[in-house]
């Protein structure tokens, strides 16, 4: 809890600094920004908020689909909780995959075995990364001119993002397909434990690891045999990313932007996601706004670019973080309540 509180504070400080820099580098003042939001077309802000919620829902749907394929009929509302835990803790930790342990916690509390949780999260994260790569590569292939209009610093981050995600995807595929890699990694750990005279601990962990690997391997085989599972989870993750990327498009329309630029805003945001997703900063705070500003400046004035970047991130990141935190707190309270009630029923 202390660790998560620390990163929450760090994220908050970075967010404040980012907002200050955004407004400081342009002539757009905070009162002007507030006035622009007041004059925005609310009818376009509604789909922006809906897309933010769909970003959470699609991930939950994917996790539920995977766990049900493994024979665990988890309720749909639980998927929203698993996804919220993943998204919130990913947003406040310096890693795009920092939310998986939190999601795994709620899945494990619901009675899902560790090997099922591991297989489900690895598969979903693989498809999540593939979805980002797909959108990024399609943007580079069909809209290379936009990429070349970015400044050198943004181009470097986008290329590093693509390379990192391809590398990470290969690692996930190896974990799903090559059992020997995990076995070798386990062997190294157990060897080191014995080397440092933790023989009893090494033997105990090795026994548990061997049994767990057998079950994990069975889960992976079941996932591979599930008809259409990989394509369905990929499609769900693709829609998840697309729903988040659509938020700036609808916000742009709400701020009375030119409808003909909608596709360009979407493509620019694809580059933003690719370039910021694996930057080791909580929620890529500062980096996302930086790439967004330069991207949007291709189509509009600097003041409008700043306003669009701040308003878009306000919905897709900050409001989303608040919503997911609220769901995680409610889920945790509900679980603790159920556990306490069951304990009271068992006690005489």
C-alpha positions as CSV (number, residue, x, y, z in Angstrom):
1,X,0.0,0.0,0.0
2,X,2.9,2.4,0.8
3,X,4.4,1.7,-2.6
4,X,1.1,2.4,-4.5
5,X,0.5,5.5,-2.4
6,X,4.0,6.7,-3.3
7,X,3.4,6.2,-7.1
8,X,0.0,7.8,-6.8
9,X,1.6,10.9,-5.3
10,X,4.4,10.8,-8.0
11,X,1.8,10.6,-10.8
12,X,-0.2,13.5,-9.3
13,X,3.0,15.7,-9.1
14,X,3.9,14.8,-12.7
15,X,0.3,15.6,-13.8
16,X,0.4,19.0,-12.2
17,X,3.8,19.8,-13.7
18,X,2.6,18.6,-17.1
19,X,-0.5,20.8,-17.0
20,X,1.7,23.8,-16.0
21,X,4.2,23.2,-18.8
22,X,1.3,22.7,-21.4
23,X,-0.3,26.1,-20.5
24,X,3.1,27.8,-20.0
25,X,4.3,27.0,-23.5
26,X,1.2,28.4,-25.1
27,X,-0.9,31.6,-24.8
28,X,-3.9,29.5,-23.8
29,X,-4.8,30.4,-20.2
30,X,-6.7,28.2,-17.7
31,X,-9.8,30.5,-17.8
32,X,-9.7,30.3,-21.6
33,X,-9.5,26.5,-21.5
34,X,-12.4,26.3,-19.0
35,X,-14.5,28.7,-21.2
36,X,-13.7,26.4,-24.3
37,X,-15.0,23.4,-22.4
38,X,-18.1,25.3,-21.4
39,X,-18.8,26.1,-25.0
40,X,-18.0,22.6,-26.2
41,X,-20.7,20.5,-27.9
42,X,-21.9,18.2,-25.2
43,X,-23.3,15.8,-27.7
44,X,-19.8,14.9,-28.8
45,X,-18.4,14.7,-25.3
46,X,-20.9,11.9,-24.5
47,X,-19.4,9.4,-27.0
48,X,-15.9,10.4,-25.7
49,X,-16.9,9.3,-22.2
50,X,-18.6,6.2,-23.6
51,X,-15.4,5.2,-25.4
52,X,-13.5,5.7,-22.1
53,X,-15.8,3.2,-20.4
54,X,-15.6,0.8,-23.4
55,X,-11.8,0.9,-22.9
56,X,-12.4,-0.8,-19.5
57,X,-15.2,-3.0,-20.7
58,X,-13.4,-4.6,-23.6
59,X,-10.5,-5.7,-21.5
60,X,-12.8,-7.2,-18.9
61,X,-14.7,-9.0,-21.7
62,X,-11.4,-10.4,-23.0
63,X,-10.4,-11.7,-19.6
64,X,-13.8,-13.3,-19.0
65,X,-13.6,-15.0,-22.5
66,X,-10.2,-16.5,-21.7
67,X,-11.1,-17.7,-18.2
68,X,-14.4,-19.3,-19.4
69,X,-12.5,-21.0,-22.2
70,X,-10.5,-22.7,-19.4
71,X,-13.6,-23.9,-17.7
72,X,-14.2,-21.1,-15.1
73,X,-17.5,-19.4,-15.6
74,X,-16.7,-16.0,-14.1
75,X,-19.5,-13.5,-14.1
76,X,-19.3,-10.6,-16.5
77,X,-19.3,-7.9,-13.8
78,X,-16.1,-9.5,-12.4
79,X,-14.4,-8.7,-15.7
80,X,-15.0,-5.0,-15.2
81,X,-13.3,-5.3,-11.8
82,X,-10.3,-7.2,-13.2
83,X,-9.8,-4.7,-16.0
84,X,-10.2,-1.7,-13.6
85,X,-7.5,-3.1,-11.3
86,X,-5.2,-3.6,-14.3
87,X,-5.8,-0.2,-15.8
88,X,-5.6,1.8,-12.6
89,X,-2.4,0.3,-11.3
90,X,-0.9,0.4,-14.7
91,X,-1.6,4.2,-14.7
92,X,0.2,4.9,-11.5
93,X,3.2,2.6,-11.9
94,X,6.3,3.1,-14.2
95,X,5.4,0.2,-16.4
96,X,2.7,-0.5,-18.9
97,X,2.2,-4.0,-17.4
98,X,2.2,-2.8,-13.8
99,X,-1.5,-3.6,-13.3
100,X,-1.3,-7.3,-13.9
101,X,-0.5,-8.2,-10.2
102,X,-3.5,-6.2,-9.0
103,X,-5.8,-7.9,-11.6
104,X,-4.3,-11.3,-10.6
105,X,-5.1,-10.6,-6.9
106,X,-8.8,-10.2,-7.6
107,X,-8.9,-13.2,-9.9
108,X,-7.2,-15.3,-7.3
109,X,-9.5,-14.1,-4.6
110,X,-12.4,-15.2,-6.8
111,X,-11.0,-18.8,-6.7
112,X,-9.2,-18.9,-10.0
113,X,-6.0,-21.1,-9.8
114,X,-2.7,-19.4,-10.2
115,X,-1.9,-21.2,-13.4
116,X,-5.2,-20.1,-14.9
117,X,-4.6,-16.5,-13.8
118,X,-1.1,-16.5,-15.3
119,X,-2.2,-18.0,-18.6
120,X,-5.1,-15.6,-18.9
121,X,-3.1,-12.5,-18.2
122,X,-0.2,-13.5,-20.5
123,X,-2.5,-14.2,-23.4
124,X,-4.5,-11.0,-22.9
125,X,-1.4,-8.9,-22.6
126,X,0.0,-10.5,-25.7
127,X,-3.1,-9.6,-27.7
128,X,-3.1,-6.1,-26.1
129,X,0.4,-5.5,-27.3
130,X,-0.3,-7.0,-30.8
131,X,-3.3,-4.6,-31.1
132,X,-1.1,-1.6,-30.4
133,X,1.5,-2.9,-32.9
134,X,-1.2,-3.5,-35.5
135,X,-2.5,0.1,-35.2
136,X,1.0,1.5,-35.2
137,X,2.2,-0.4,-38.3
138,X,-1.0,0.4,-40.2
139,X,-0.5,4.1,-39.4
140,X,3.1,3.9,-40.6
141,X,2.2,2.0,-43.8
142,X,-0.8,4.0,-44.9
143,X,0.0,7.4,-43.3
144,X,3.9,7.7,-43.4
145,X,3.7,11.5,-44.1
146,X,2.3,12.1,-40.6
147,X,5.2,10.2,-39.0
148,X,7.7,12.3,-40.9
149,X,6.1,15.5,-39.7
150,X,6.8,14.7,-36.1
151,X,10.0,16.2,-34.6
152,X,13.0,13.9,-34.3
153,X,12.4,13.3,-30.6
154,X,8.9,12.0,-31.2
155,X,10.1,9.8,-34.1
156,X,12.7,8.2,-31.9
157,X,10.1,7.4,-29.2
158,X,7.6,6.0,-31.7
159,X,10.3,3.7,-33.3
160,X,11.5,2.6,-29.8
161,X,7.9,1.9,-28.9
162,X,7.3,-0.3,-31.9
163,X,10.6,-2.2,-31.3
164,X,9.8,-2.6,-27.6
165,X,6.3,-4.0,-28.3
166,X,7.5,-6.4,-30.9
167,X,10.2,-7.7,-28.5
168,X,7.7,-7.9,-25.7
169,X,5.2,-9.8,-27.9
170,X,7.9,-12.3,-28.8
171,X,8.6,-12.8,-25.1
172,X,4.9,-13.4,-24.4
173,X,4.6,-15.9,-27.3
174,X,7.6,-17.8,-26.0
175,X,6.0,-18.0,-22.5
176,X,2.8,-19.3,-24.0
177,X,4.4,-21.8,-26.4
178,X,7.8,-22.7,-25.0
179,X,7.5,-24.4,-21.7
180,X,11.3,-25.1,-21.6
181,X,12.1,-21.4,-21.2
182,X,10.2,-21.2,-18.0
183,X,11.7,-24.5,-16.8
184,X,15.2,-23.2,-17.5
185,X,14.4,-19.9,-15.7
186,X,13.2,-21.9,-12.7
187,X,16.3,-24.1,-12.7
188,X,18.5,-21.0,-12.5
189,X,16.6,-19.7,-9.5
190,X,16.7,-23.0,-7.7
191,X,20.4,-23.4,-8.4
192,X,21.1,-19.9,-6.9
193,X,19.1,-20.7,-3.8
194,X,21.1,-23.9,-3.3
195,X,24.3,-22.0,-4.0
196,X,23.5,-19.6,-1.2
197,X,22.6,-22.5,1.2
198,X,18.8,-22.3,1.0
199,X,18.5,-25.9,0.1
200,X,15.2,-26.6,2.0
201,X,13.5,-23.5,0.4
202,X,14.8,-24.5,-3.0
203,X,13.4,-28.0,-2.8
204,X,10.0,-26.7,-1.5
205,X,9.7,-24.1,-4.2
206,X,10.9,-26.5,-6.9
207,X,8.2,-29.0,-6.0
208,X,5.5,-26.4,-6.1
209,X,7.0,-24.9,-9.4
210,X,6.9,-28.4,-11.1
211,X,3.3,-29.0,-10.2
212,X,2.3,-25.5,-11.2
213,X,4.1,-25.8,-14.5
214,X,2.2,-29.0,-15.3
215,X,-1.1,-27.3,-14.7
216,X,0.0,-24.2,-16.6
217,X,1.0,-26.3,-19.6
218,X,-2.5,-27.9,-19.5
219,X,-4.1,-24.4,-19.5
220,X,-2.0,-23.3,-22.5
221,X,-3.0,-26.4,-24.4
222,X,-6.6,-25.8,-23.6
223,X,-6.3,-22.2,-24.8
224,X,-4.6,-23.3,-28.0
225,X,-7.4,-25.8,-28.6
226,X,-10.2,-23.3,-28.0
227,X,-11.8,-22.5,-31.4
228,X,-11.3,-18.9,-32.4
229,X,-10.1,-17.8,-29.0
230,X,-6.9,-16.0,-30.2
231,X,-8.7,-14.1,-32.9
232,X,-11.6,-13.1,-30.6
233,X,-9.3,-11.9,-27.8
234,X,-7.2,-10.0,-30.4
235,X,-10.3,-8.4,-31.8
236,X,-11.5,-7.4,-28.3
237,X,-8.1,-5.8,-27.6
238,X,-8.1,-4.1,-30.9
239,X,-11.5,-2.5,-30.1
240,X,-10.2,-1.6,-26.6
241,X,-7.3,0.4,-28.1
242,X,-9.5,1.9,-30.8
243,X,-12.1,3.0,-28.2
244,X,-9.4,4.9,-26.3
245,X,-7.9,6.4,-29.4
246,X,-11.3,7.6,-30.5
247,X,-11.6,9.8,-27.3
248,X,-9.5,12.7,-28.8
249,X,-11.4,12.5,-32.0
250,X,-14.8,13.1,-30.3
251,X,-13.2,15.7,-28.0
252,X,-11.9,17.5,-31.1
253,X,-15.4,17.5,-32.6
254,X,-16.8,18.8,-29.3
255,X,-14.3,21.7,-29.4
256,X,-15.8,22.5,-32.9
257,X,-13.0,21.1,-34.9
258,X,-13.2,20.3,-38.6
259,X,-14.9,17.0,-39.1
260,X,-12.7,16.3,-42.2
261,X,-9.7,16.1,-39.8
262,X,-11.2,13.3,-37.7
263,X,-9.2,10.5,-39.4
264,X,-6.0,12.4,-39.0
265,X,-6.6,12.9,-35.3
266,X,-7.1,9.2,-35.0
267,X,-3.9,8.4,-36.8
268,X,-1.9,10.9,-34.8
269,X,-3.3,9.3,-31.6
270,X,-2.2,5.9,-32.8
271,X,1.4,7.3,-33.1
272,X,1.0,8.8,-29.6
273,X,0.0,5.4,-28.1
274,X,2.9,3.6,-29.8
275,X,5.4,6.3,-28.7
276,X,4.4,6.6,-25.1
277,X,3.2,3.1,-24.1
278,X,6.5,1.7,-22.9
279,X,8.1,4.9,-21.5
280,X,9.0,4.1,-17.8
281,X,6.9,6.9,-16.4
282,X,3.6,6.4,-14.5
283,X,0.8,6.5,-17.1
284,X,3.3,8.0,-19.6
285,X,2.3,11.4,-18.0
286,X,4.1,14.2,-19.8
287,X,5.3,12.0,-22.6
288,X,1.8,11.5,-24.1
289,X,1.0,15.2,-23.8
290,X,4.3,16.0,-25.4
291,X,3.7,13.8,-28.5
292,X,0.0,14.8,-28.7
293,X,0.9,18.5,-28.8
294,X,3.4,18.1,-31.7
295,X,1.0,15.8,-33.5
296,X,-2.1,18.0,-33.1
297,X,0.0,21.1,-34.1
298,X,0.1,19.7,-37.6
299,X,-3.6,20.4,-38.0
300,X,-4.3,23.4,-35.7
301,X,-2.9,26.3,-33.7
302,X,-0.7,25.6,-30.7
303,X,-3.4,26.9,-28.3
304,X,-6.0,24.5,-29.7
305,X,-3.5,21.7,-29.7
306,X,-2.8,22.2,-26.0
307,X,-6.5,22.5,-25.2
308,X,-7.2,19.3,-27.2
309,X,-4.3,17.4,-25.5
310,X,-5.4,18.4,-22.0
311,X,-9.1,17.8,-22.5
312,X,-8.5,14.4,-24.2
313,X,-6.1,13.2,-21.5
314,X,-8.6,14.5,-18.9
315,X,-11.1,12.0,-20.1
316,X,-9.0,9.1,-21.4
317,X,-6.5,9.0,-18.6
318,X,-7.5,11.1,-15.5
319,X,-11.2,10.5,-15.4
320,X,-10.6,6.9,-16.4
321,X,-8.1,6.5,-13.5
322,X,-10.7,7.9,-11.1
323,X,-13.4,5.6,-12.4
324,X,-11.2,2.5,-12.2
325,X,-10.0,3.5,-8.7
326,X,-13.6,3.8,-7.5
327,X,-14.4,0.4,-9.0
328,X,-11.3,-1.2,-7.4
329,X,-12.2,0.2,-3.9
330,X,-15.8,-1.0,-4.2
331,X,-14.7,-4.4,-5.4
332,X,-12.2,-4.7,-2.5
333,X,-14.8,-3.6,0.1
334,X,-17.4,-6.0,-1.3
335,X,-14.8,-8.9,-1.2
336,X,-13.8,-8.1,2.4
337,X,-17.5,-7.9,3.4
338,X,-18.2,-11.4,1.8
339,X,-15.1,-12.9,3.5
340,X,-16.2,-11.5,6.9
341,X,-19.7,-12.8,6.5
342,X,-18.5,-16.2,5.5
343,X,-16.2,-16.2,8.5
344,X,-19.0,-15.2,10.8
345,X,-21.2,-18.1,9.5
346,X,-18.5,-20.7,10.1
347,X,-17.8,-19.5,13.6
348,X,-20.1,-20.9,16.3
